[in-house]
Amino acid sequence: MKLYAFPMLACALLLCALPSVAFADLIMPNTHSIEKCVKITGLDAYQNYTFIGVVSPISSGAPLGLVQIKNGLCIDAGSHYKFDSFSVYYANKSYFEKVGISGIKTGNLSVPGECPGGCTRQGITDENLALLGGDYVSAPYAPYYAGDSDPSKSVTIEYRLECQQDADKCMSITGCGVPHIIGCNLTKAKEEKSNQPLNATGGVQPPVPQGSSSPLAAFWCWLLGLFGQAC
């Protein structure tokens, strides 16, 4: 009997842990996930800056995910756990062009009060980057749920960078050279659903040519058929 004590105990602990893990990934009844595009507009007004999305994993010590944000395009942050956090930083364009995504400095930062004795998590330690304030940006990788009676196949959530002053008027913090866009914040502009799936660039699928028997029309019919649409 003693030979089986440890395996049985381990199995019991695993079974106890499963409900909490499963519960965290449950979705509300009568709902389903649809495609989601998160985009930020207004960035093209600030040509001297580069904007960077940062994924901070919920797991302590896990590496950050960094992606450059392009004006008006869906943010492609890759696949991450839906409870990982997402934030937007910015840097002088000249600095970013010099170091690139891989050259941005990250490291362990203490998180007091998160757990007994404090915890450390990966964070941005690069003095050349600054956090952009404003509305919390919906994580691009997090699922978006719609009711089963909702025919929508996709949703686009748009944020806009709005500034009270010219972004080129910069300040440095205690002389360390961190760029500062004065009075600039992200504001949620709109959230729109569509009955069409998203294409590769985050827009809805283009319309199918009508009244044509050309090979292009046949191609569109085949393509829409993949998404359950009729031509």
ROKOLSE-760689 format. One record per atom (N, C-alpha, C, O, CB): residue in one letter; x, y, z. Coordinates in steps of 0.2 Angstrom, whole numbers, plus 5000, padded with zeros to 4 digits. Glycine has a CB too. Example, Ala and Ser with C-alpha at 12.3 -4.5 7.8 and 13.67 -1.06 7.14 Angstrom:
2
A506649725039
A506249785039
A506649845039
A507149835042
A505749785045
S506449895035
S506849955036
S506450005039
S506750065040
S507049975029
***
This chain:
231
M500449945000
M500050005000
M500450065000
M500250114997
M499550005006
K501050065003
K501450125004
K501750144997
K501850204996
K502050115009
L501850094993
L502150104986
L501650154982
L501850184977
L502250044982
Y500950144983
Y500450184980
Y500250254983
Y499850284980
Y499850144979
A500550264989
A500350324992
A500450394989
A500050434988
A500650324999
F501150394986
F501350454983
F500950474976
F500650524975
F502050454982
P500950414972
P500550434966
P499850444967
P499550494963
P500550364961
M499450414972
M498750424973
M498750494976
M498250534974
M498550374978
L499150524980
L499150594983
L499250644977
L498850694977
L499650604988
A499650624972
A499850674967
A499150674962
A499050734960
A500450654963
C498850624961
C498250624957
C497750654960
C497350694957
C498050544955
A497650654967
A497150684970
A497250764970
A496750794969
A497150664978
L497850784971
L497950854970
L497850884963
L497550934963
L498750864972
L498050844958
L497950864951
L497150874950
L496950914947
L498250814947
L496750824952
L496050824951
L495750884955
L495250914953
L495750764954
C496050904961
C495750954964
C495951024961
C495551074961
C496050964971
A496451024957
A496651084954
A496251094947
A496251154945
A497451084952
L496051044944
L495751044938
L495151084937
L495051124933
L495550974935
P494651084942
P494051124942
P494251204941
P493951234938
P493651114948
S494751224945
S494951294945
S495251314938
S495051374936
S495351314951
V495651274935
V495951284929
V495351284923
V495351334919
V496451234927
A494951234924
A494451234919
A493951294919
A493751314914
A494051164919
F493751314925
F493351364926
F493551434923
F493151474921
F493151374934
A494251434924
A494551504921
A494451504914
A494451564911
A495251504923
D494351444910
D494351454903
D493551434900
D493451434894
D494751394900
L493151434905
L492451424903
L492151484900
L492351544902
L491951404909
I491651484895
I491351544893
I490651534895
I490351484897
I491451544885
M490251594894
M489551594896
M489151554892
M489351544886
M489351674896
P488651524894
P488251484890
P487951524884
P487851584885
P487651444894
N487751484879
N487451514873
N487851574870
N487551614867
N486751544875
T488551564871
T488951614867
T489551574863
T489651514864
T489251664872
H489851614859
H490351584855
H490851644854
H490651704854
H490151554849
S491551624852
S492051674850
S491951694843
S491851654839
S492751654852
I492151754842
I492151784835
I492851814834
I493151834839
I491551834833
E493051824827
E493651854826
E493651934829
E493151964829
E493751854818
K494251954831
K494352014834
K494952054831
K495452024830
K494352014841
C494852114829
C495352164827
C495352224832
C494852254833
C495252184819
V495952234834
V496052294839
V496552334835
V497152314833
V496352274846
K496352394834
K496852444830
K496852514834
K496452524838
K496552454823
I497352544832
I497452614835
I497552664829
I498052654825
I498052614840
T497252714829
T497252764824
T497552834827
T497552834833
T496652774820
G497752874823
G498052934825
G498752934826
G499052994828
G497752954831
L499052884825
L499852874826
L500252914820
L500752934822
L500052804826
D499952914815
D500252944809
D500453014810
D500753044806
D499852934803
A500053054815
A500253124816
A500853134820
A501053184821
A499653154820
Y501153074822
Y501753084826
Y502353044823
Y502452984826
Y501653064834
Q502553064818
Q503053034814
Q503753024818
Q504152974816
Q503253064808
N503853054823
N504553054826
N504452994832
N504952984835
N504753114829
Y503952964832
Y503852914837
Y503652844834
Y503352834829
Y503352934842
T503952794838
T503752724836
T503352694842
T503452704848
T504352674835
F502752664841
F502352634846
F502352554846
F502352524841
F501552654844
I502452534852
I502552464853
I502052434858
I501952464864
I503252454856
G501752374856
G501352344861
G501752294865
G502152254862
G500752304857
V501552284871
V501952244876
V501452194879
V500952214883
V502352284881
V501552134878
V501152074882
V501552054888
V502052034888
V500952014877
S501152064894
S501452044900
S501151984902
S500551984905
S501452104906
P501451924902
P501151864904
P500951864911
P501251894916
P501651804903
I500451824913
I500151824920
I500651774924
I500651784930
I499451794920
S501051734920
S501451684924
S502051724926
S502451764922
S501651624919
S502251724932
S502851754935
S503451734931
S503651674931
S502951744942
G503851784929
G504551764926
G504551754919
G505051744916
G504851714930
A503951744916
A503851724909
A504051784904
A503951844907
A503151704907
P504351774899
P504651834895
P504051874892
P503451854891
P505051804889
L504151934890
L503751984887
L503651964880
L504051944877
L503952054888
G503051984877
G502951984870
G502952054867
G502552094870
G502351944868
L503352074862
L503352144860
L503152144852
L503452104849
L504052174861
V502852194850
V502652204843
V502552274841
V502352314845
V501952164842
Q502752294836
Q502752364833
Q502052374831
Q501752334827
Q503252374828
I501752424833
I501052444831
I501052494825
I501352544825
I500652474837
K500652474820
K500552514814
K499952554814
K499452524816
K500652474808
N499952614812
N499352654812
N498752624808
N498852604802
N499452724809
G498152614811
G497552594808
G497552514806
G497052494802
G497452634802
L498052474808
L498052404806
L497952364812
L498152384818
L498752384803
C497652304811
C497552264817
C498152244820
C498652234817
C497152194814
I498152244827
I498852224830
I498852154831
I498452114833
I498752254838
D499452124828
D499552054828
D500052044834
D500652044833
D499852034821
A499852024839
A500252014845
A500351934846
A500651914851
A499952034851
G500151894841
G500251824841
G499751794846
G499251824848
G500951814844
S499951734848
S499551694852
S499751694859
S500351674861
S499451614850
H499351714864
H499551724871
H498951704875
H498351694873
H499751794873
Y499051694882
Y498451674886
Y498051734887
Y498251784887
Y498751644893
K497351724887
K496851774887
K496951824893
K496651874893
K496251744886
F497251794898
F497251834904
F497951874905
F498051914910
F497151794911
D498351864900
D498951914900
D498751984898
D498251994895
D499451884894
S499152034901
S498952104900
S499352134894
S499852104892
S499152144907
F499052184892
F499252214886
F499352294887
F498852324889
F498852204879
S499852324885
S499952394886
S500352424880
S500652384876
S500352404893
V500352484879
V500652524874
V501152564876
V501052614880
V500152554869
Y501752564873
Y502352604875
Y502552644868
Y502352624863
Y502952564878
Y502952694869
Y503152724863
Y503952754865
Y504152754870
Y502752794862
A504252764859
A504952784860
A505152824854
A504752824849
A505452714859
N505652864854
N505852904849
N506052854843
N506352804844
N506452954850
K505852874837
K505852834831
K506652824830
K506852764828
K505552864825
S507052874831
S507752864830
S508052804834
S508552774832
S508152924831
Y507852804840
Y508052754845
Y507852684843
Y508252634842
Y507852764852
F507252684841
F506952614839
F507252594833
F507452534832
F506152614838
E507452634828
E507752614822
E508452594823
E508752554819
E507752674817
K508752614829
K509452594830
K509452524834
K509952484832
K509752644835
V508952514838
V509052444842
V508552394840
V508652334840
V508852464849
G507952414837
G507452364835
G507052334841
G507252354846
G507752314830
I506552294839
I506252264844
I506652224849
I506552224855
I505652214841
S507152184846
S507552144850
S508052174854
S508252154859
S507952094845
G508152244853
G508552284857
G508252314863
G508652354867
G508952334853
I507652314864
I507252344869
I507452304876
I507352244876
I506552354868
K507652344881
K507852314887
K507252294891
K506752334893
K508352364891
T507252234893
T506752204898
T507152174904
T507652154904
T506252154894
G506752164909
G507052124915
G506552114921
G505952134920
G507652164918
N506752084926
N506252074932
N506152134935
N506652174937
N506552024936
L505552144937
L505252204941
L504952174947
L504552134946
L504852254937
S505052204953
S504652184959
S503952204958
S503852264956
S505052204965
V503452164961
V502752184961
V502552174968
V502352124970
V502352134956
P502652224972
P502452224979
P501652214980
P501252234977
P502652284983
G501552164985
G500852154987
G500452104983
G499952084984
G500452224987
E500752084977
E500452034973
E500451964976
E499951924975
E500752034966
C500951954980
C500951884983
C501351894990
C501751944990
C501251824979
P501251854995
P501651855001
P502451865000
P502751824996
P501551795005
G502751915002
G503451925001
G503551964995
G504151974994
G503751865002
G503051974991
G503252004985
G503351964979
G503651904980
G503752064985
C503251984973
C503451944967
C503851984962
C503952044962
C502751914964
T504151944957
T504451984952
T504151964945
T503951904944
T505251964952
R504052004941
R503851994934
R504252024929
R504552074930
R503152014933
Q504252004923
Q504652034917
Q504252094916
Q503652104915
Q504651984911
G504652154914
G504352214913
G504852254908
G505452234907
G504152254919
I504652314906
I505052354902
I505552394907
I505352434911
I504652404898
T506152384906
T506652424910
T507052474906
T507552504908
T507152374913
D506852484899
D507252524895
D507052594896
D506452614896
D507052504887
E507552634898
E507352704899
E507152744893
E506952804894
E507952744903
N507252724887
N507052754881
N506352744879
N506052774874
N507452734876
L505952704883
L505252694882
L504852724888
L505052724893
L505152614881
A504252744886
A503752764891
A503052734889
A502952724884
A503752844890
L502752734895
L502052704894
L501552754892
L501552804895
L501852674901
L501152734887
L500652784885
L499952774889
L499752714890
L500452764877
G499752824892
G499152824896
G498452824892
G498452824886
G499152884901
G497952824896
G497252824893
G496852764894
G497052724899
G497352844886
D496452754890
D495952694891
D496352624890
D496852624887
D495452694885
Y496152574894
Y496452514894
Y496352484887
Y495752474885
Y496252464899
V496852454884
V496752434877
V496652354877
V496952314881
V497452444873
S496052334874
S495852264874
S496452224871
S496652244865
S495152254870
A496652174874
A497152124872
A496952094865
A496452064865
A497352074877
P497352104860
P497252084853
P497152004853
P496751984849
P497752104848
Y497451974857
Y497451894857
Y496851874861
Y496651814861
Y498051864860
A496551914866
A495951884870
A495351874866
A495251914861
A495851934876
P494951824867
P494351804863
P493851854864
P493851894870
P494151734865
Y493451864859
Y492851904860
Y492251864859
Y492151834854
Y492851964854
Y491751864864
Y491151824864
Y490551854862
Y490451914864
Y491051784871
A490151824857
A489551854855
A488951794857
A489151734857
A489551864847
G488351824857
G487851774859
G487751724853
G487851744847
G487251814860
D487451664854
D487351624848
D486851644843
D486851624838
D487151554851
S486451694846
S485951724841
S486251784837
S485851804833
S485351744845
D486851804839
D487151854835
D487451834829
D487951784829
D487651894840
P487351854823
P487651834817
P488351854815
P488651844810
P487151844811
S488551904819
S489251934818
S489751884818
S489751834822
S489351984824
K490251894813
K490751844812
K491451884814
K491951844815
K490851824805
S491451944815
S492051984817
S491852044821
S491252074820
S492451994811
V492352074825
V492252144828
V492852174827
V493452154828
V492052134836
T492852244826
T493352284826
T493352334832
T492852374832
T493452324819
I493852344836
I493852384842
I494452434840
I495052424839
I494052354848
E494252504840
E494652554838
E494852604843
E494352624847
E494452594832
Y495452614844
Y495652664849
Y496052724845
Y496352714840
Y496152634854
R496052784848
R496352834845
R496752874849
R496652884855
R495752884842
L497352894847
L497852934850
L497653004850
L497653034844
L498552924848
E497453034855
E497253104855
E497753144860
E497853124865
E496553114857
C497953204857
C498453244861
C498253314861
C497853344856
C499153244858
Q498353344867
Q498153414868
Q498753464865
Q498553524863
Q498053434875
Q499353434864
Q499853474862
Q500253434856
Q500153374855
Q500353494868
D500653474853
D501053444848
D501553394851
D501953404856
D501553494844
A501553334848
A501953274851
A502653284850
A503053254854
A501753214848
D502853334846
D503553344845
D503853384851
D504453394851
D503753374838
K503453414855
K503653454860
K503753404866
K503353394870
K503153514862
C504453384867
C504553324872
C504853354878
C505153414878
C504953274869
M504853314883
M505153334890
M505553264891
M505453214889
M504653344895
S506053274896
S506453224898
S506253214906
S506253264909
S507253224897
I506253154908
I506153144915
I506753134919
I507153094918
I505653084916
T506953184924
T507553184928
T508153174923
T508653144925
T507453134933
G508153204917
G508653204913
G508853134910
G509453124907
G509253224917
C508453084911
C508653014908
C508453004901
C508652954898
C508252964912
G508153054898
G508053054891
G507353014889
G507353004883
G508553024887
V506952994893
V506352964891
V505853014887
V505753064890
V505952934898
P505652994882
P505153034878
P504553044882
P504252994885
P505053004871
H504253104881
H503653114884
H503153154879
H503253204877
H503653154890
I502553124877
I502053154873
I501653184878
I501253154882
I501753104869
I501653254878
I501253294883
I500553284882
I500253304877
I501553364884
G500153264887
G499453264887
G499153224882
G498553234879
G499153334885
C499453164880
C499253124875
C498953054878
C499253024883
C499753104870
N498353034876
N498052974879
N497752934873
N497552964868
N497652994884
L497652864875
L497252824870
L496552834873
L496352824878
L497552754870
T496052834868
T495352844869
T495052794865
T495152794859
T495152914868
K494552754868
K494152704864
K493752744859
K493352784861
K493852654868
A493852734853
A493452774848
A492752734846
A492252764846
A493852784841
K492852674844
K492252634842
K492352564843
K492852534843
K491952654835
E491752524843
E491752454842
E491252434838
E490652444839
E491652424850
E491352404832
E490952384827
E490952304825
E491452284825
E491052424821
K490352274825
K490352204823
K490152204815
K489852254813
K489752174827
S490352154812
S490152134805
S489952064804
S490252024808
S490852154801
N489552054799
N489351994797
N489851954793
N489751894791
N488651994794
Q490351994791
Q490951964787
Q491551944791
Q491651984796
Q491052014781
P491851894789
P492551884793
P493051934791
P492951964786
P492751804791
L493551934795
L494151984794
L494551954788
L494651884788
L494551994800
N494951994785
N495451974780
N496051974783
N496151994789
N495352004773
A496651964780
A497251964783
A497452034786
A497852034790
A497751944777
T497252084783
T497452154785
T496952184791
T496952234793
T497452204780
G496452144792
G495952164798
G495352194795
G494852204799
G496352204802
G495252204789
G494652224786
G494152164784
G494352114785
G494752274780
V493552184782
V493052134780
V493252104773
V493552144770
V492352154781
Q493052054772
Q493152024765
Q492852064760
Q492352094761
Q492851954764
P493252084754
P492952124749
P492352094746
P492252034746
P493452134744
P491952134743
P491252104740
P491452054734
P491952064730
P490852164737
V490952014733
V491051964727
V490851994721
V490252024721
V490651894729
P491251984716
P490952014709
P490351984707
P490251924708
P491552004704
Q489852024705
Q489252004703
Q489152004695
Q489452034692
Q488652054706
G488751954693
G488551944686
G489151934682
G489151954676
G488252014684
S489551884684
S490151874680
S490251794681
S490251774686
S490751914682
S490451764676
S490651694676
S491351684675
S491651634673
S490251654670
S491751734676
S492451734675
S492751694681
S492451674686
S492751804676
P493451664679
P493751624685
P493851664691
P493851634696
P494451604682
L493851734691
L493851764697
L493251764701
L493251754707
L494051844696
A492651764698
A492051754701
A492051684705
A491751674710
A491451764697
A492251634701
A492251564704
A492751564710
A492551524715
A492451514698
F493251594709
F493751594715
F493351624721
F493451604727
F494351634713
W493051684720
W492651714726
W492151674729
W492151664735
W492351784724
C491851634725
C491351584727
C491651534731
C491351514737
C490951554721
W492251504729
W492551454733
W492851484739
W492751454744
W493151424729
L493051544739
L493351574745
L492851584750
L492951574756
L493751644743
L492251614748
L491751624753
L491451564756
L491251564761
L491151664750
G491451514752
G491251444754
G491651424760
G491351384764
G491251394748
L492251434760
L492651414766
L492451444772
L492551424778
L493451434765
F492051504772
F491851544778
F491051534779
F490751564783
F492051614777
G490851484775
G490151474776
G489651524772
G489051524774
G489951464783
Q489951564768
Q489551614764
Q489351584757
Q489751544754
Q489951674764
A488751614755
A488551594748
A488751654744
A488751714746
A487751574748
C488851644737
C489051694732
C488351704728
C488451754724
C489651674728
***
